[in-house]
Amino acid sequence: MIPVILDTDIGTDIDDTWALAMLLRSPELDLRLVVSDTGDTHYRTCLIAKMLESAGRTDVPVGVGIPLEQAEKPQAEWVADYQLSAYPGRVYEDGVGAIVDTIMSSPEPVTLIAIGPVANIAAALQREPAIAERARFVGMHGSIRRGYDGRPQVDAEYNVVKYPHACQAVFAAPWEITITPLDTCALVRLEGERYRAVRDSNDPLIRALLENYRIWARHVSWARGLDPDVGSSVLFDTVAVYLAFSEELLVVETLPVRVTDDGYTRVEPGARPIRCATEWRDLPAFTDLLVRRLVSAF
């Protein structure tokens, strides 16, 4: 099993919640820690902890990341009465310190899966640069040749443009970096039979996931038009979880990538080499895999 840490801004877009569920159902991955990133990190940590309880995985420690500017909390209804102090597992108030300690104390390299802006990761590198020698970074970041919804122009992708200087620091660190940019992750949705298999599951973790999806869809303006009875939103972050244990279904190119001050990921000669999943070899096979992980009977 691959030891992993998940750094997530769960509670803004629903795809983080799907990604956490996928990770918990991936036997290749040994989840050592989940840390909340960006905005109201206490709210986000409550979501993490309650999801872990739903999965029966309170052996996994949770960490509270650096609290930053406030933002919408579209899944707050789900944790309205949840007390983080009641989480049966370990809670680290210093999530950045927990990242550092987990990496530095591991006898084998740790895979750091980042599915949000990387303020925590930049802070961890500043606190202990040696973590880059003992970990690899797998992230959902950037836009190389295509943007949101597969359109043929690049975008300043949210996880980069939110804190571009933090992303610059993370991408400059001397660890192996693999990312799924919008070129691949922005194409992932569950529809039809695949989605119905998840929607109709009675598994406690999947019921918690769907409860969150329904709450989120009611509270987020950009979710208008989405019907939680019919299909998923774009599940960007699930691809980063997949890349932590396999690349078989993707084309991965090593490209010189520079993070600009305005949040773009530009391919420029002389820039830091980054491993980028730029195309799908078999997207339907990935969505089948995702559903099988979430619903073993599919």
Secondary structure, DSSP 8 states (H G I E B T S, - for coil): -EEEEEEE-TTSSTHHHHHHHHHHT-TTEEEEEEEE-SS-HHHHHHHHHHHHHHTT-TTS-EE-----S----TTGGGGTT--GGG-SS-EES-HHHHHHHHHHH-SS-EEEEE-S--HHHHHHHHH-GGGGGSEEEEE----SS--GGG-SS----HHHHTSHHHHHHHHHSSS-EEE--HHHHTT----HHHHHHHHT---HHHHHHHHHHHHHHHH-GGGTT--TTT-----TTHHHHHHTT--TTEEEEEEEEEE-TTS-EEE-TTSEEEEEEEEES-HHHHHHHHHHHH-TT-
